[in-house]
């Protein structure tokens, strides 16, 4: 016998939703060109709508949206049968499979030319050489979850959500060589790459999650491999595997995937995460594991008096240099930004840098390896060096009191979620926890709570000075100095 929903909880959630939605409407009235919220049915064109109102870049809209998502999802689970909620969780892998199929068959690129009228699934299937009946079922389950629209039976079109999958590469080019999807930077292929990485590489590894949790290194040291290694039947770690020539597609997709992370932890946030003006003229900032150098580019433009050294693996450095020589050669020739191949488990070649920056690096590694990296940086640091760790700071799903909370600062108002919302805002911040499990599956890494961040830093003789949180996000900046 199912228990009745708690009436007080229902009213509280209703009131949160009503107040937040009214706030969103008021902002749309003031800022939207037509005075209304963007329609879910209308696709976003990456080229035509560059100057379109982008509501989710507004911190207040982010805050209100988080409240809506958290309250709406909690309300759904409060009023519906518990079994239905469990089925929704258990069947998530089927939705992932459908998304991966549509993405790999380039359905988004095919539908671009058909506009809001859409295309019959027979036409779509003919262009991507797929089974029309099965593809139709695939697109229907996605449309049921508001990815694509079924405008009439078996006719599908883009909507606001699905249009983000479009890489802006002509589907004819993709049919000739799928590598074109990610090898050439279009400015719009990062979303497809991110979703492709999760719906393929991470999804395969997820099948071994139970085995990974059961097989501890202490009990079975010879059997301890990542879920990714088990799924792909390889002894190579993720990065070594991707650097093999036969996996160039996955390597290119992963590089584009990393660019997509700036959609919720924008590299621009680094501008206010640290007092860069406090550094001396010609101060040196080393971006450890800096990838293609996007954060360095943002910082170099904002603080031209500083010099930035981006370190990563040789293959990544060569790819980055190729991009920079075309898109921003002046930064290289002036010496404001340089790239160096470096293994961060070895001695840090830039001794006494003003800042060592590690952005989205440590979540790739377990504590033992993170401490090794931190010790290398500590050995190279001067007494005035500052370390910036830019990574997610996982909140607990329960209320907590900690002396570490005094370290946290933010440039925007934080919210203490009103009851009965979860303290971590539940579904609104679910992506943080998705990433945590993904890091475990792929690399035996993890996103860390604040106490976990502090612990690994202390073991490597770094002392946390303060912790900054991005607005409406669990992404943070931990600033530390040498002990």
DRENLORO-338093 format. One record per residue (C-alpha): residue number from 1; x, y, z. Coordinates in Angstrom, 1 decimal, always signed. Each point is the difference from the previous one (the first is absolute). Example, Ala and Ser with C-alpha at 12.3 -4.5 7.8 and 13.67 -1.06 7.14 Angstrom:
<rs>
    k       X       Y       Z
    1   +12.3    -4.5    +7.8
    2    +1.4    +3.4    -0.7
</rs>
This chain:
<rs>
    k       X       Y       Z
    1    +0.0    +0.0    +0.0
    2    +1.5    +3.3    -1.1
    3    +0.2    +2.8    +2.5
    4    -1.7    +3.3    -0.9
    5    +2.3    +2.9    -0.9
    6    +0.7    +2.4    +2.9
    7    -2.3    +3.0    -0.5
    8    +2.4    +2.4    +1.7
    9    +2.8    -1.1    -2.3
   10    -2.2    +0.3    -3.0
   11    -0.9    +3.6    +0.9
   12    +3.6    +0.9    +0.7
   13    +1.2    -1.3    -3.3
   14    -2.9    +1.7    -1.8
   15    +0.9    +3.3    +1.6
   16    +3.7    -0.3    -0.9
   17    -1.0    -0.7    -3.6
   18    -2.5    +2.8    -0.2
   19    +2.4    +2.6    +1.4
   20    +2.9    -1.1    -2.2
   21    -2.1    -0.2    -3.2
   22    -1.4    +3.5    +0.7
   23    +3.6    +1.2    +0.3
   24    +1.0    -1.5    -3.3
   25    -3.0    +1.5    -1.7
   26    +0.8    +3.4    +1.3
   27    +3.6    -0.2    -1.3
   28    -1.2    -1.3    -3.4
   29    -2.5    +3.0    -0.2
   30    +2.9    +2.4    +0.5
   31    +2.7    -1.6    -2.1
   32    -1.4    -2.3    -2.6
   33    -0.4    +1.6    -3.5
   34    -3.7    -1.1    -0.1
   35    -0.6    +0.2    +3.7
   36    -0.4    -3.8    +0.5
   37    +2.1    -3.0    +1.0
   38    +1.5    -1.8    -3.0
   39    -2.2    -2.8    -1.4
   40    +1.1    -3.6    +0.5
   41    -1.2    -0.7    -3.5
   42    +2.3    +2.5    -1.7
   43    +3.5    -1.2    -0.9
   44    +3.1    +2.0    +0.8
   45    +2.1    +0.8    -3.1
   46    +3.7    +0.2    +0.9
   47    +0.5    +2.5    -2.8
   48    -3.2    +2.0    -0.3
   49    -0.6    +0.4    +3.7
   50    +3.4    +1.1    +1.3
   51    -1.6    +3.3    +1.1
   52    -3.1    -1.6    +1.3
   53    -0.9    +0.5    +3.7
   54    +1.7    -2.8    +2.0
   55    -1.9    -0.1    +3.3
   56    +2.2    -2.6    +1.7
   57    +3.0    +2.3    +0.0
   58    -1.8    +2.2    +2.5
   59    +1.0    -1.0    +3.6
   60    -3.5    +0.8    +1.4
   61    -1.6    -2.2    -2.7
   62    +2.4    -2.8    +0.9
   63    -1.0    +0.3    +3.6
   64    -3.7    +0.0    -0.7
   65    +0.3    -2.8    -2.5
   66    +1.9    -2.1    +2.6
   67    -3.0    +0.5    +2.4
   68    -2.5    -1.0    -2.7
   69    +1.9    -3.1    -1.0
   70    +0.6    -1.1    +3.6
   71    -3.6    +0.6    +1.1
   72    -1.5    -1.5    -3.2
   73    +2.0    -3.2    +0.2
   74    -0.7    -0.4    +3.7
   75    -3.7    +0.6    -0.7
   76    -0.1    -2.6    -2.7
   77    +1.5    -2.6    +2.4
   78    -2.3    +1.0    +2.8
   79    -3.2    -0.4    -2.0
   80    +0.6    -3.0    -2.3
   81    +0.2    -3.6    +1.0
   82    +3.5    -0.8    +1.4
   83    +0.3    -3.0    -2.4
   84    -0.3    +2.4    -2.9
   85    +2.8    +2.1    +1.3
   86    +2.3    -3.1    +0.3
   87    -0.9    -1.1    -3.5
   88    +0.9    +3.5    -1.3
   89    +3.5    -0.4    +1.6
   90    +0.5    -3.6    -1.1
   91    -1.0    +0.7    -3.6
   92    +2.3    +3.1    -0.4
   93    +2.5    -2.2    -1.9
   94    -2.6    -0.5    -2.8
   95    -0.4    +3.7    -0.4
   96    +3.8    +0.3    -0.1
   97    +0.2    -2.6    -2.7
   98    -2.6    +1.8    -2.1
   99    +1.8    +3.3    +0.3
  100    +3.3    -1.6    -1.0
  101    -1.6    -1.6    -3.1
  102    -1.5    +3.3    -1.1
  103    +3.3    +1.8    +0.6
  104    +2.2    -2.5    -1.8
  105    -2.4    -0.1    -3.0
  106    +0.2    +3.8    -0.2
  107    -3.8    +0.4    +0.2
  108    +0.5    +3.6    +1.3
  109    +2.0    +1.0    -3.1
  110    -2.6    -1.6    -2.3
  111    -3.0    +1.7    +1.6
  112    +1.7    +3.4    -0.2
  113    -1.0    +0.5    -3.6
  114    -3.7    -0.9    +0.6
  115    -0.7    +2.8    +2.5
  116    -3.1    -0.1    +2.2
  117    -2.0    -2.1    -2.5
  118    +2.2    -3.0    +0.6
  119    +0.8    -3.1    -2.1
  120    -1.6    -3.4    -0.3
  121    +2.0    -2.6    +1.7
  122    +0.3    -1.8    -3.4
  123    +2.0    +3.0    -1.3
  124    +2.1    +0.2    +3.1
  125    +0.8    -3.7    -0.1
  126    +0.9    +0.1    -3.6
  127    +2.5    +2.8    +0.6
  128    +1.7    -1.7    +2.9
  129    -0.4    -3.6    -1.4
  130    -2.1    -1.3    +2.9
  131    -3.0    -2.2    +0.6
  132    -2.9    +2.5    -0.2
  133    -2.4    -1.8    +2.3
  134    +2.6    -0.4    +2.7
  135    +1.3    +3.5    -0.4
  136    -3.6    +1.3    +0.4
  137    -0.4    -1.8    +3.3
  138    +3.4    +1.4    +1.1
  139    -1.0    +3.6    -0.8
  140    -3.5    -0.5    +1.5
  141    +1.4    -0.9    +3.5
  142    +2.3    +3.1    -0.3
  143    -2.9    +2.2    -1.0
  144    -2.0    -1.4    +3.0
  145    +2.8    +1.5    +2.1
  146    +0.0    +3.3    -1.9
  147    +3.0    -0.7    -2.2
  148    -1.2    +0.5    -3.6
  149    -3.8    +0.4    -0.8
  150    -2.3    -2.4    -1.8
  151    -2.0    +2.6    -1.9
  152    -2.3    -2.6    -1.5
  153    +0.2    -3.8    -0.1
  154    +3.5    -1.1    -1.0
  155    +1.0    +3.6    -0.9
  156    +2.7    +1.5    +2.2
  157    +1.5    +3.5    +0.5
  158    +2.4    +1.8    +2.2
  159    -1.0    +1.8    +3.2
  160    +1.9    +2.2    +2.3
  161    +1.8    -2.9    +1.7
  162    +0.8    -2.2    -2.9
  163    +1.4    +2.9    -2.1
  164    +3.0    +0.1    +2.4
  165    +1.1    -3.3    -1.5
  166    +0.5    +1.6    -3.4
  167    +3.8    +0.4    -0.6
  168    -0.7    +2.3    -3.0
  169    +2.0    -2.4    -2.2
  170    -1.9    -1.0    -3.2
  171    -1.3    -3.5    +0.4
  172    +1.5    -0.9    -3.5
  173    +3.5    +0.6    +1.4
  174    -0.8    -2.2    +3.0
  175    -1.2    -2.7    -2.2
  176    +3.3    +0.1    -1.9
  177    +2.1    +0.0    +3.2
  178    -1.5    +0.0    +3.5
  179    +3.3    +1.4    +1.3
  180    -1.0    +3.4    -1.4
  181    -2.5    +0.2    +2.8
  182    +2.6    +0.8    +2.7
  183    +3.4    +0.3    -1.7
  184    -0.7    +3.4    -1.4
  185    -1.1    +2.6    +2.6
  186    -3.3    +1.6    -1.1
  187    -0.8    +1.8    +3.2
  188    -3.2    -2.1    +0.3
  189    +1.1    -3.6    +0.3
  190    +0.8    -0.1    +3.7
  191    -3.5    -1.0    +1.1
  192    -0.1    -2.9    -2.4
  193    +3.4    -1.1    +1.1
  194    -0.8    +0.2    +3.7
  195    -3.2    -2.0    -0.4
  196    +1.7    -2.5    -2.3
  197    +2.8    -0.6    +2.5
  198    -2.5    -0.6    +2.8
  199    -2.5    -2.0    -2.1
  200    +2.8    -2.2    -1.4
  201    +3.2    -0.3    +2.0
  202    -1.5    +0.7    +3.5
  203    -3.1    -2.1    -0.8
  204    +2.1    -3.0    -0.9
  205    +2.0    +0.3    +3.2
  206    -3.1    +0.4    +2.1
  207    -0.9    -3.7    -0.6
  208    +2.9    -0.9    +2.3
  209    -0.9    +2.4    +2.8
  210    -1.1    -2.7    +2.4
  211    +3.1    -2.1    -0.6
  212    +2.1    +3.1    +0.5
  213    -1.6    +0.8    +3.4
  214    +0.4    -3.6    +1.1
  215    +3.6    -0.5    -1.1
  216    +2.1    +2.0    +2.5
  217    +3.7    +0.5    -0.6
  218    +0.7    -1.2    +3.5
  219    -1.8    -3.4    -0.5
  220    +0.8    -0.6    -3.7
  221    +3.0    +2.1    -1.0
  222    +0.7    -2.1    -3.1
  223    -3.5    +0.4    -1.3
  224    -0.4    +3.7    +0.6
  225    -0.7    +1.7    -3.3
  226    -2.2    +2.8    -0.9
  227    -3.5    -0.7    -1.3
  228    +1.1    +1.6    -3.3
  229    +2.8    -2.5    -0.3
  230    -2.3    -2.9    +0.7
  231    -2.6    +1.2    -2.4
  232    +2.5    +0.5    -2.9
  233    +2.1    -3.1    +1.1
  234    +3.2    +2.1    +0.0
  235    +2.9    +0.4    +2.4
  236    +0.5    +3.6    -1.1
  237    -1.5    +2.9    +2.0
  238    -2.5    +2.3    -1.8
  239    +2.6    +2.5    -1.2
  240    +2.5    -2.6    -1.3
  241    -2.9    -1.8    -1.7
  242    -1.2    +3.2    -1.7
  243    +3.5    +0.9    -1.3
  244    +0.1    -3.2    -2.1
  245    -0.4    +0.9    -3.7
  246    -3.0    -2.3    -0.4
  247    -1.8    +2.1    +2.7
  248    +0.5    +3.4    -1.6
  249    -3.8    +0.5    -0.2
  250    -0.4    -0.5    +3.8
  251    +3.1    +2.2    +0.6
  252    -1.4    +2.9    -2.1
  253    -3.4    -0.4    +1.6
  254    +1.5    +0.1    +3.5
  255    +1.9    +3.2    -0.8
  256    -3.2    +1.6    -1.2
  257    -1.8    -1.4    +3.0
  258    +2.4    +1.8    +2.4
  259    -1.0    +3.3    -1.7
  260    -3.6    -0.6    +0.9
  261    +0.8    +0.0    +3.7
  262    +0.3    +3.8    -0.2
  263    -3.7    +0.1    -0.5
  264    -0.5    -0.4    +3.8
  265    +3.4    +0.8    +1.4
  266    +1.0    +2.8    -2.4
  267    +3.7    +0.7    -0.2
  268    -0.9    +3.7    +0.3
  269    -1.0    -0.7    +3.6
  270    +3.8    -0.3    +0.7
  271    +0.2    +3.8    -0.6
  272    -1.7    +0.7    +3.3
  273    +1.0    -3.2    +1.8
  274    +3.5    +1.5    +0.9
  275    +1.6    +3.4    +0.3
  276    +2.1    -0.1    -3.1
  277    +0.9    +3.6    +0.3
  278    +1.9    -0.8    +3.1
  279    +2.6    -1.9    -2.1
  280    +3.2    +1.9    -1.1
  281    +0.6    +1.3    -3.5
  282    +1.0    -3.0    -2.1
  283    -1.3    -2.4    +2.6
  284    +0.0    -3.7    -1.1
  285    -3.2    -2.1    +0.2
  286    +0.4    -3.7    -0.8
  287    -3.2    -1.7    -1.2
  288    +0.7    -3.6    +1.0
  289    -1.8    -2.4    -2.3
  290    -1.4    +3.0    -1.8
  291    -1.2    -1.8    -3.1
  292    -0.7    +2.3    -3.0
  293    +0.7    +3.1    +2.1
  294    -3.5    +1.6    +0.1
  295    +0.3    +1.2    +3.7
  296    +3.5    +1.3    -0.8
  297    -1.4    +1.9    -3.0
  298    -2.7    +1.7    +2.1
  299    +2.5    +0.9    +2.7
  300    +2.6    +1.3    -2.4
  301    -2.5    +2.3    -1.7
  302    -1.2    +1.4    +3.3
  303    +3.5    +0.3    +1.6
  304    +2.5    +0.7    -2.8
  305    +2.8    +0.8    +2.5
  306    +0.2    -3.7    +1.0
  307    +1.5    -3.0    -1.8
  308    -1.7    -3.4    -0.3
  309    +1.6    -3.4    -0.4
  310    -2.4    -2.8    -1.0
  311    +1.2    -3.5    +0.7
  312    -1.5    -3.2    -1.3
  313    +0.9    -3.2    -1.8
  314    +1.9    +0.2    -3.3
  315    -3.0    -1.0    -2.2
  316    -2.2    +2.6    +1.7
  317    +2.7    +2.7    -0.2
  318    +0.4    -0.5    -3.8
  319    -3.7    +0.1    -0.5
  320    -0.2    +3.2    +2.0
  321    +2.9    +1.7    -1.8
  322    -1.7    -0.8    -3.4
  323    -3.2    +1.7    +1.2
  324    +1.8    +3.0    +1.5
  325    +2.2    +0.7    -3.0
  326    -3.1    +0.5    -2.0
  327    -2.3    +1.6    +2.5
  328    +2.2    +2.1    +2.3
  329    +3.6    -0.1    -1.3
  330    +0.9    +3.4    +1.5
  331    -0.3    -1.4    +3.6
  332    +2.6    -2.6    -0.9
  333    +2.4    +2.3    -1.9
  334    -0.1    +2.6    +2.8
  335    +0.8    -2.7    +2.6
  336    -3.1    +0.7    +2.0
  337    -1.2    -3.6    -0.3
  338    +2.3    -3.0    -0.6
  339    -0.6    -3.7    -0.1
  340    +2.3    -2.7    +1.5
  341    -0.3    -3.8    +0.0
  342    +0.3    -1.1    +3.6
  343    -0.9    -3.0    +2.2
  344    -1.3    +1.4    +3.2
  345    +1.1    -3.1    +2.0
  346    +3.6    +1.1    -0.7
  347    +1.9    +3.0    +1.3
  348    -1.6    +3.4    -0.9
  349    +2.4    +1.8    -2.4
  350    -1.4    +3.5    +0.8
  351    +1.4    +0.6    +3.4
  352    -1.3    +2.8    +2.2
  353    -3.0    +0.9    -2.2
  354    -2.3    +2.7    +1.4
  355    -3.0    -2.3    -0.5
  356    -0.5    -3.7    -0.8
  357    -3.5    -0.5    -1.4
  358    -1.6    -3.4    +0.0
  359    -3.4    +0.3    -1.7
  360    -2.1    -3.2    -0.3
  361    +3.1    -2.2    +0.5
  362    -0.2    -1.6    +3.4
  363    -3.4    -1.6    -0.6
  364    +1.8    -2.4    -2.5
  365    +2.0    -1.6    +2.8
  366    -0.3    -1.8    +3.3
  367    +1.3    +1.6    +3.2
  368    +3.4    -1.8    -0.2
  369    +0.8    +1.4    -3.5
  370    -1.4    +3.5    +0.8
  371    +2.3    +0.2    +3.0
  372    +2.9    -0.9    -2.3
  373    -0.8    +2.8    -2.4
  374    -0.4    +2.5    +2.9
  375    +3.3    -1.0    +1.5
  376    +1.7    +0.7    -3.4
  377    -1.5    +3.4    +0.0
  378    +0.8    +0.6    +3.6
  379    +3.7    -0.9    -0.6
  380    +0.1    +2.7    -2.8
  381    -1.9    +2.7    +1.9
  382    +1.5    +3.0    +1.6
  383    -1.2    +1.4    +3.3
  384    -2.2    +2.5    -2.0
  385    -1.4    -2.5    -2.5
  386    -3.8    -0.5    +0.0
  387    -1.7    -3.2    -1.2
  388    -3.5    +0.2    -1.5
  389    -2.0    -3.2    -0.2
  390    -3.0    +0.6    -2.2
  391    -2.4    -3.0    +0.4
  392    -3.3    -1.0    +1.2
  393    -0.6    +0.0    +3.8
  394    -2.6    -2.7    +0.6
  395    -2.6    +1.0    +2.6
  396    -1.6    -2.6    +2.2
  397    -3.7    -0.8    -0.5
  398    -0.6    +0.6    +3.7
  399    +0.5    +3.0    +2.1
  400    +3.5    +0.4    +1.4
  401    +1.9    +2.3    +2.3
  402    +3.7    +0.3    -0.5
  403    +2.7    +2.3    +1.1
  404    +1.2    +0.1    -3.6
  405    -3.1    +2.0    -1.0
  406    +1.8    +3.1    +1.2
  407    +2.4    -0.4    -2.9
  408    -2.7    +0.4    -2.6
  409    -0.7    +3.3    -1.7
  410    -2.1    +0.9    -3.1
  411    -0.5    +3.2    -2.1
  412    -3.8    -0.7    -0.3
  413    -2.7    -0.8    +2.5
  414    -0.2    -3.6    +1.0
  415    -3.2    -1.6    +0.8
  416    -0.9    -2.1    +3.0
  417    -2.6    -2.3    -1.7
  418    -3.4    +0.5    +1.5
  419    -1.7    -3.0    +1.5
  420    -0.8    -2.6    -1.1
  421    +2.7    +0.1    -2.7
  422    +3.1    -2.1    +0.5
  423    +3.0    +2.0    +1.3
  424    +1.9    -0.6    -3.2
  425    -2.9    +1.0    -2.2
  426    -0.5    -3.6    -1.2
  427    -0.7    -0.3    -3.7
  428    +1.1    +3.6    -0.7
  429    +3.6    -1.0    +0.8
  430    -0.2    -3.7    -1.1
  431    +2.7    +0.6    -2.7
  432    +2.7    +0.3    +2.7
  433    -0.8    -3.5    +1.2
  434    -0.2    -1.4    -3.6
  435    +3.6    +1.3    -0.4
  436    +1.1    -1.6    +3.2
  437    -1.2    -3.5    -1.0
  438    +1.3    +0.5    -3.5
  439    +3.5    +0.8    +1.3
  440    -0.1    -3.1    +2.2
  441    -1.0    -2.2    -3.0
  442    +2.5    +1.4    -2.5
  443    +3.0    +0.7    +2.1
  444    -0.6    -1.1    +3.6
  445    -0.1    +3.8    +0.7
  446    -2.6    +2.0    +1.8
  447    -1.5    +3.4    +0.7
  448    +0.8    +1.0    +3.6
  449    -1.8    +1.4    +2.9
  450    +1.7    +3.0    +1.7
  451    +1.4    -2.1    +2.8
  452    +1.5    -2.4    -2.6
  453    +1.6    +2.9    -2.0
  454    +1.5    +1.4    +3.2
  455    +1.3    -3.4    +1.1
  456    +2.0    -0.7    -3.2
  457    +1.4    +3.5    +0.0
  458    +1.1    -0.2    +3.6
  459    +1.7    -3.4    -0.6
  460    +2.1    +1.7    -2.8
  461    +0.8    +3.0    +2.3
  462    -2.4    +2.5    -1.5
  463    -2.2    +2.1    +2.3
  464    -3.4    +1.2    -1.2
  465    -0.3    +3.7    +0.2
  466    -3.6    +0.5    -1.3
  467    -2.5    -1.7    -2.2
  468    -2.1    +1.7    -2.7
  469    -3.2    -1.3    -1.4
  470    -1.4    +0.9    -3.4
  471    -3.5    +1.5    +0.0
  472    -2.8    -2.6    +0.2
  473    +2.5    -2.8    -0.5
  474    +2.1    -2.6    +1.9
  475    +3.0    +1.0    -2.0
  476    +2.6    +1.7    +2.1
  477    +3.5    +1.4    +0.3
  478    +2.2    -1.1    +2.9
  479    +2.9    +2.3    +0.6
  480    +2.9    -1.4    +2.0
  481    +3.5    +1.0    +1.0
  482    +3.1    -2.1    +0.9
  483    +0.5    -1.2    +3.6
</rs>
